Structures are given as structure tokens and as C-alpha cells.
Amino acid sequence: MIVVVVISTILGMLLSGVVGYYICQLKKARKRAQQESNSYKDDKEESQHDDLELPLFDMSTIFAATNKFSYENKIGQGGFGPVYKGQLTNGQEVAVKRLSQDSGQGLKEFKNEVILIAKLQHRNLVRLLGCCIQGEEKMLIYEYMPNKSLDSFIFDQARRKLLSWKKRFNIIMGIARALLYLHQDSRLRIIHRDLKASNILLDSEMDPKISDFGIARIFGGELTEEKTKRVMGTYGYMSPEYAMSGHFSVKSDVFSFGVLVLEIISGQKNWGFYHPDHDFNLIGHAWKLWNEENPQELIDAELEESFSINDVVRCIQVGLLCVQQRPEDRPTMSTVVFMLSTENAVLPHPKEPGFSMESSFIKIDSSWSGQDPSTANDVTITTMDGR
């Protein structure tokens, strides 16, 4: 009996020792794994920051600059989140684009915009000063544009009186030169894919600067076009081939530019345009006037000062050439810049435009998969509403 008790005691002690040893080893293993995990996260975040190649602002700096993201400092609402005006400690005014966590733009799109703009240098492209990444917060810090965006002028009956024809033409030329740079003259061939009036910012001199490169695409080598299942853009500005089948190229941006030209000249939106005599959108209305040999009727009535009718009509013709149905019929941006800047240039006669009626756009859009127009073919669409 005594022997049994002794043996049982010894076995119990050995068993307790073995269990204790394994528990100790398990705790050590967990601690090492945690340390490795933290190290990996730190390395990953550091790698993400290194990829951006831009000054990094800490959250406290942005928090103070925007007065804690106060409503009074909010100056706009983009497709990926709100934009705030801020002032740094050195007195410099900035615009802070704060990525909304439910916006649909993840780290990939965010880094895409940062890397793209950081590599681009042109007087008609918005200048990115830095970024802020802290936890789930992602922010872009831009130079501040005191006159906000083009849509706040050309679609406002009172404010567009401030835009003389000289200023409007300067805006058209600035946008054209910036697109030429993106498509041809920069180190990268870039397609913006969301060119619209609200993405054209105006500085203190009313010079235009293209912004919002969240869905822009880089084309390398000889690649000139691509296809995507995720169509992202804005009604009224998307080219037919992009909206219907996801095909995009530099000619997609050319189409959007043509829409912008017609909007700047007329002071009217393409999407939502109304005329009592027909159901055309602005593109269709401009095409109708052109065929009736009465294109000057498109000119904004708020343009009161003297200007050359021939100059404006030439711009209307360029706009119509840019919105032609077939991509191969549209001019390149180098040709556009030449046509706009050369008074005696002989311009071809424009062919039928694409999407001349909003109803046809909706029918095409919803016919892709029988879904709602805003979601068909994995579409992400921005509708243009008044501010």
C-alpha cells in the first residue's frame, strides 16, 4: 500500500512538471508570435509609407489644421469622402481629402492616387503636399484652391457671369494641356477616367487644375487601351464604349473633355439638360444646332462682353469632334491643343456624337445585365446633383 502511494505521488509530480513545462513553452511561443506579428505590422506600415514617397503628416497636425474636422471647415464632398480646408502651423492653407471608410476606395485606390500625383508635375494638375495614414484613417493633403471647383461657377447663374470668354477659353486650354501631359508627355501614360467639372479646381487666378486621380490608370509601354468589369465614372461624362462594355483608352478622356467644353461654353450641364422643344441632352442639343448651322445659339447668354463668334464656334466644333460616337473618330489631345490654339486650322466636320439622349444612356446601361442602372456590370456611378 505504501509503495502504491509513493509511486502515485511520484507520477503525479512528474505529470504536473510535464504539464507545467508545456504551458510555459506555449506562453513563450505565443509571446514570440505576438512580437513577430507586431514586427510584421510595423514593417508593413513602414513599407506602405515608403511606397508613397511623400511627406507624412501626423493625425494631430491635421486635426488641429481643420479645427477637428469641423463642419465650418468642410468645403466639399467627393466620391470617396469629405474635403476640409485647413491651415498648418506655418500659415499655409491646405485642402484635406478624408477617405470615408464606407466610400468603396480602399488602400489600393488611395495609394494609387498618392503615387500617381506624386510623380506628376504640371501647372494644370493639382499639387499633392503629403498624406496621413493612421489606423483606418487615410487622408490626402493638397494645395488649397480658393475658387473651389469649376462646377460651382459654370452651373451657377450668378457666378458664371464672372467667367468672361477669355477666362473660359483659358480654362479649356489648361484642361487640354493637362490631359496632353497625362496621355503623352509625362513619364507615365495616364487615363484619368473621371474627368468632370467638379474635378477641375480653380486657383486664385482662375487657372484650372485637374484633381481626383482615385480611379486613374497607368498604361505602360505600347499599351493604349484596356477593359474592366468595374465601370467607375459619372453620368454625362462617360464615353459610350466605356459605359457599355468597360473599354477605356485615352479617347475615353477625350470624350469627357468634349463634354466639358460644351458645358463651359453653354453654362449648362450635359446630364440633366432640359429644352422645351426636344428630349436631347446637351450633347444632342449642340449636335442639333450644328446641323441646323446655328451653333452660336449654344453660347451662354451670360457672356455679355465682346468676343469673336468664330473663336467660340471653333471651340464648339472641337467639343463635338471629341464626343463622336466612335473612339477612332475622336482626335488625340495633341490634335485638340493644335486645333484650339491655331486660328487658321482646318477642322474636320464632326460625325454623330455618342449618348445624345439621356434615355438612351439609361436603356443601354440597364440592358447590360437586367439590373438597376446604377449597379449593372459592377458599375460605380456618380450622379451630378446641385450643391
Secondary structure, DSSP 8 states (H G I E B T S, - for coil): -HHHHHHHHHHHHHHHHHHHHHHHHHHHHHHHHHHHHHHHHHHHHHHHHHHH-S-B--HHHHHHHTTTT-GGGEEEEETTEEEEEEE-TTS-EEEEEE--TTSS--HHHHHHHHHHHHH---TTB--EEEEEEETTEEEEEEE--TT-BTHHHHT-TTGGGG--HHHHHHHHHHHHHHHHIIIIISSSEEE-S---GGGEEE-TT--EEE---TT-EEE-TT--EEE-SS-EEETTTS-HHHHHH-EEEHHHHHHHHHHHHHHHHHS--STT--BTTB-B-HHHHHHHHHHTT-GGGGS-TT--S---HHHHHHHHHHHHHHTBSSGGGS--HHHHHHHHH-TT--------BS--BHHHHHHHHHHTTSS-TTTGGG-EEE-----
